[in-house]
Each structure stands twice: as structure tokens, then as C-alpha cells.
Amino acid sequence: MKIDVPETDLKTLEVALEDPATGAHLPGILRIPPAPVGWVIFAHGSGSSRFSPRNLQVATALNRRRIATLLFDLLTSAESQDRTQGFNIPLLAKRLLFSLKWVEARHEYNGTPFCFFGASTGSAAALQAASIAGSRLGSVISRGGRVDLARSFAPEVSCPVLLIVGGWDEPVLTWNRETLPLLKRGQLKVIPKATHLFEEPHALSAVIEAVSEFLERQFPLHRKSRPPPAPFP
């Protein structure tokens, strides 16, 4: 995927999503390059936020490849004080589904495909949300994901799924290998000599390369915009 968008051409907005079910205000960072070829919505893991340095680094790399990104807090400040809420996968999945509607309602949305990018428990939320979204969602990416927490939903996910795990990240690697056969269109990418947070010097660059190669197939540079799909229930 060609890197052709300078930082100065990006539109960066601080936004707030309001959960219609609970009224919760969820702050986020929306970054839009000119004529985006696709949209990636990030779902961070338990204990993290829209300021996750790893997700921000991945998002910046995608922005330069003409991909719009949304990083937002799936929990309010009050909710995040309860550590169990980070494992409330149904709640996180509902908020991911709402974020899909929220982007579609913005005037910047150009009808190009969506991808959910989950990390840790956010990956489980992404899989559960994907099982409901159906054809509305183009793909799912999981980085060091607790996909085992959504194994019952994995067979219902129809879109391509990329699971990225560090080679030294046990037992997460085991859980991903066990979940992979349940996915209709899943693939596993193991980053050698990388741990759960991909803090090794080479690790995050390898993640970005794998993500870029995967999304190049999902977000063709010359794909024409299409009308938004029909709403899901």
C-alpha cells in the first residue's frame, strides 16, 4: 500500500461519541486523510485508552496509507475504575457497533469499507461485534487479542480476520491457535521473538507491515465509493 499522505494533509478531530443506550460520553480521536480508501475503528484492551501508544503508532502508519482511523474510549472514566468492565465483552461490542453507525452518519464518510482493529480484550469485542455486523464490516484485525473470550461468536464472523500474536506471548498464542479453526476466513500471523505488548525494537514495525499487507487486499487503492449498506437490527 503506497505511503503518500503527509502529516499536514490529515484532518485530526477530537470527538465524543454518545452511547444511545446508556448516555455515556466516549471521547475519541478521528483522523481522516484526503479521499480515504477505508476506515479502521480501534478497540483497545482492558486498562488502555484512546491514547494507547501502540495503537496510535499503528493508526499513524495507516493514515499515511490513506486510511481513516477512529480511536475512542470504550468505557467512561467512571466505568474504567471497575476492572471487570474491561472484560464486559457484550458492552464493548455494542459500543463498537454504535461507532460504526456514528462514522456512517458523519459527512466525511465516503462509503468505503470498515475494519475493526482490536487489542487484548478489545479483540473479543471486535469479533462479537463482527458476528452481528455481517456484511457491513469488511474485516477484523486482532493484535495480541483475547479472542478466546469470544470463541462462541467466531463461527458467525463472515469477513476476513487477521490474528497477530507475538511468538513469545503464551498463552495468548495458544488461545489464538485454538480460535483460528472456528473462523470462516481467518489467518494467523506470528511475530517472532515478540511479547504481548510488542515492545521489542522490531515488533511493532512487523505488526504494521502485516496490517498494511492485509488491508491492501481489503482496501484496494482504486476501489470506488459505494452507498452505505442497509442498517443492521
C-alpha positions in Angstrom: 0.0 0.0 0.0 1.5 3.3 -1.1 2.6 5.7 1.5 1.6 9.1 0.1 -0.2 11.2 2.7 1.9 13.8 4.5 1.0 14.7 8.1 -0.1 18.2 7.1 -2.8 16.8 4.8 -4.5 14.8 7.7 -7.7 16.1 9.3 -7.5 15.4 13.0 -10.5 15.9 15.2 -11.2 15.4 18.9 -14.7 13.9 19.0 -17.1 12.5 21.5 -19.4 9.5 20.9 -22.6 9.3 23.0 -23.8 5.7 23.6 -27.5 5.9 22.9 -28.2 3.0 25.3 -26.5 4.4 28.4 -25.9 8.1 27.5 -22.2 7.6 28.2 -19.9 10.1 26.5 -16.9 8.4 24.9 -14.1 10.7 23.8 -12.1 9.8 20.7 -9.6 10.9 18.1 -10.7 10.8 14.5 -8.0 11.2 11.8 -9.0 11.5 8.1 -6.7 11.6 5.1 -7.9 13.0 1.8 -10.1 10.6 -0.1 -9.7 7.6 2.4 -9.8 4.1 0.9 -11.1 2.7 4.1 -11.9 3.2 7.8 -10.3 1.4 10.8 -12.0 1.6 14.2 -9.8 0.6 17.1 -10.9 -1.3 20.2 -8.2 -1.1 22.9 -7.8 -3.6 25.6 -8.6 -3.6 29.3 -6.6 -0.8 31.1 -5.9 1.1 27.9 -7.5 4.1 26.2 -7.6 6.1 23.0 -4.0 7.2 23.9 -2.5 3.7 23.6 0.9 4.4 22.2 0.9 1.2 20.1 -2.5 1.8 18.6 -1.6 5.4 17.9 1.6 4.3 16.1 -0.4 1.8 14.0 -3.0 4.4 13.3 -0.5 7.0 12.1 1.0 4.4 9.7 -2.4 3.7 8.3 -3.3 7.4 7.9 -0.2 7.8 5.7 -1.7 5.0 3.6 -5.0 6.9 3.0 -6.9 5.0 5.7 -9.1 7.0 8.2 -8.9 5.9 11.8 -11.0 6.3 14.9 -9.6 5.6 18.4 -12.1 6.1 21.2 -12.6 5.1 24.8 -15.0 2.2 25.0 -15.6 2.9 28.7 -16.1 6.2 30.6 -13.7 7.2 33.3 -16.1 6.0 36.0 -16.7 2.7 34.2 -13.0 2.1 33.8 -12.5 2.3 37.6 -14.2 -1.1 37.7 -11.6 -3.5 36.3 -14.3 -6.1 35.5 -15.9 -3.7 32.9 -12.8 -4.1 30.7 -14.0 -7.8 30.4 -17.6 -6.9 29.7 -17.4 -8.0 26.1 -21.1 -7.6 25.3 -21.0 -3.9 26.4 -17.7 -3.2 24.4 -19.2 -5.0 21.4 -22.3 -2.9 21.5 -20.3 0.3 21.6 -18.2 -0.8 18.7 -21.4 -1.4 16.7 -22.6 2.1 17.6 -19.2 3.6 16.5 -19.9 2.1 13.0 -23.2 3.9 12.8 -21.6 7.1 14.2 -19.0 7.1 11.4 -21.6 6.4 8.8 -23.6 9.4 9.9 -20.7 11.8 9.5 -20.4 13.9 6.4 -16.8 12.7 5.9 -17.8 9.1 5.4 -17.4 8.1 1.8 -18.9 4.6 1.7 -15.6 2.8 1.7 -15.1 -0.4 3.8 -14.7 -0.7 7.6 -12.2 -2.7 9.7 -12.3 -3.3 13.4 -8.8 -3.4 15.0 -8.9 -5.0 18.4 -6.2 -5.5 21.0 -6.4 -7.7 24.1 -10.0 -7.8 25.3 -10.9 -5.3 22.5 -10.3 -8.2 20.1 -13.0 -10.2 21.7 -15.4 -7.2 21.4 -14.4 -6.8 17.7 -15.2 -10.5 17.0 -18.6 -10.3 18.8 -19.5 -7.1 17.0 -18.4 -8.5 13.7 -20.7 -11.5 14.2 -23.6 -9.1 14.4 -22.5 -6.5 11.8 -22.3 -9.1 9.0 -21.6 -7.6 5.6 -21.4 -4.1 7.0 -17.9 -4.9 8.2 -15.1 -5.6 5.7 -12.5 -7.1 8.0 -11.2 -7.6 11.6 -7.6 -7.4 12.9 -6.6 -8.6 16.3 -3.2 -7.7 17.9 -2.3 -9.8 20.9 -6.1 -10.5 21.3 -8.1 -12.4 23.9 -10.1 -13.9 21.1 -10.8 -16.9 23.4 -13.3 -14.6 25.2 -15.4 -14.6 22.0 -14.9 -18.1 20.7 -18.7 -18.8 20.6 -19.1 -15.9 18.2 -16.1 -16.8 15.9 -18.1 -19.1 13.6 -20.6 -16.3 12.9 -17.9 -13.9 11.6 -18.1 -13.9 7.8 -15.4 -11.3 7.0 -11.6 -11.9 6.8 -9.9 -11.9 10.2 -6.2 -11.4 10.8 -4.8 -12.6 14.1 -1.4 -11.1 15.0 0.4 -12.6 18.1 3.9 -12.4 19.4 5.8 -15.6 19.3 6.8 -15.3 22.9 3.2 -14.4 24.0 2.0 -17.6 25.7 -0.8 -18.4 26.5 -2.3 -15.8 24.1 -0.7 -17.6 21.1 -2.3 -20.9 22.2 -5.7 -19.2 22.6 -5.4 -17.7 19.1 -4.4 -21.0 17.6 -7.4 -22.7 19.2 -9.8 -20.0 17.9 -8.4 -19.9 14.3 -10.2 -23.0 13.0 -13.5 -21.6 14.2 -13.2 -18.6 11.8 -14.5 -18.9 8.3 -11.8 -16.7 6.8 -9.1 -16.4 9.4 -5.3 -16.3 9.2 -2.7 -16.2 11.9 0.5 -14.1 11.8 3.1 -14.8 14.5 5.7 -12.1 15.0 8.9 -14.0 16.0 10.6 -13.0 19.3 7.8 -10.6 20.3 6.0 -10.5 23.6 2.4 -9.4 24.4 2.9 -5.6 24.1 5.2 -5.9 21.1 7.8 -3.7 22.9 10.8 -5.3 21.2 12.6 -3.0 18.7 11.4 -4.9 15.6 8.0 -6.0 16.8 5.6 -3.1 16.1 7.2 -2.5 12.7 6.4 -6.1 11.9 2.8 -5.6 13.1 2.4 -2.5 10.9 3.8 -4.4 7.9 1.4 -7.3 8.4 -1.6 -5.0 8.9 -0.7 -3.0 5.8 -0.4 -6.1 3.6 -3.7 -7.4 4.9 -5.5 -4.1 4.4 -4.1 -3.6 0.9 -6.2 -6.6 -0.1 -9.3 -5.3 1.9 -9.0 -1.6 0.9 -7.9 -1.5 -2.8 -6.5 1.9 -3.6 -8.8 2.4 -6.6 -11.9 1.0 -5.1 -14.9 3.3 -5.9 -17.0 4.6 -3.1 -20.3 2.6 -2.6 -23.6 3.5 -0.9 -23.7 2.6 2.8 -25.2 -0.8 3.5 -28.7 -1.3 5.0 -28.8 -0.9 8.8 -28.4 -4.0 10.9 -31.1 -4.8 13.5 
